[in-house]
Amino acid sequence: MKRGIFALAPIILMMAALGILIAFGLTNIIGEGVKIPKTIKLNTYEMSNALDAAESYMGAAFRYSIYQACYDILKNGGWYRIPQKNQKDGHAVWYNSEDSNVNPPEEQEFTDSLGSIIKSYLNVYTEGCRAWKSCYEFMGKYGVYLPEYIAIGIDGDKYSASAGESISVKKIILERNESIFLEKDSSLETSVDIDCSGIYEKAKEIYPSISPVLESILQTGFENLKTEYSQTLSNEIPNPTLERIADSVFANNVGRQINDEEEDIENMLRGLISEVFTQSTDGDYLIEYDIHELVFDVMPVSCPESMNDAGDITYTCTFDYMVSASLKVTITNTNSERKFPVYDGSHVTFDSMSIIFLIRDVEKKGF
């Protein structure tokens, strides 16, 4: 994600440049009546402006870090890094009928993850420029040093950041073997009406109602299928493998071969899911559903044979059935005033915030 953060840097630098121009005209920390060499007065005046510009730069960097962190964490279903048990095809799974330990992140876990990712992104802007190395030179002659941020505070739409060091500017005067050093509080505070927690809370509100409906739909896939079918033939099936016998017995009873029946049931289930899980709105929230995965399996278990006195062979096959589906849920805040500049993986764009997660259900018959 560093690539994405760096993609936003030109925007932040433009804002910082504006801050430089404003600060240069307004800031003067030299008191009246104090006799200070003209060179020193000029240096401290310019350095004070460098501090103001650095503060403006970090303020913008903080806001952009919040935008990107919220965008990324919601795409990850509320996690900084999706736990292994909750991963499927790069998406976060909030429910898995086969694993009761699969759940969405708790509220504190979500908040802590959001703070961690904001801190990580914010420190990309100060990476490589600690006390021993300046981040950049203001006016080509004043070294600007930015700290590493160590804590992020989140209270609703209010965000804060604290560091162990100050923002500082240093100027070395070689001819007098002297240096001038100024510093400024590095704490950051801002309010961002991004609704990051609100989207997460809306998802937590609706997700429990999805899995029972999906479960009911999937069970219709094999409600008309039996776990045992028989077929009597006058001759043995050529090359009588389990798969060949089962396919013949299944087709004789159901009317279709196994592969065709699997395809037909999958199509039927897709239609039912699409019919039930339709796009809806709740205030500013748009709720969308997509079938991420759907597989229906007919699995032959055994096909023992028996022969009567006339030489007829009867095959009695036992079948297991399994259907698995993953439903992708996307909840988006569609308020046009809540679009923010973010890196979407390929370019910087103004985008809405959306949370994405999967509901996974597996139903079986037989077994």
Buried (B, 14 or more C-beta within 10 A) or exposed (E): BEEBBEBBBEEBBEBBEEBBEBBBEEBEEEEEEEEEEEEBBEBBBBBBBBBBBBBBBBBBBBBBBBBBBBBBBBBBBBBBEBBEEBBBEEBBBBBBBEEEEBBBBEEEBBBBBBBBBBBBBBBBBBEEBBEEEBBBEBEEEBBBBBBBBEEBBBEEBEBBBBBEBBBBBBBEEEEEEEEBEBBBEBBBEBEBEBBBBBBBEBBBEBBEEBBEBBBEBBBBBBEEBEBEBEBBBEEEBEEBEEEBBBBBBBBBBBEBBBEEBBEEBBEBBEEBBEEEBEEEEEEBBBBBBBBBEBEBBBBBBEBEBEEEEEEEBBBBBBBBBBBBBBBBBBBBBBBEEBBBBBBEEEEBEEBBBBBBBBBBBBBBBBE
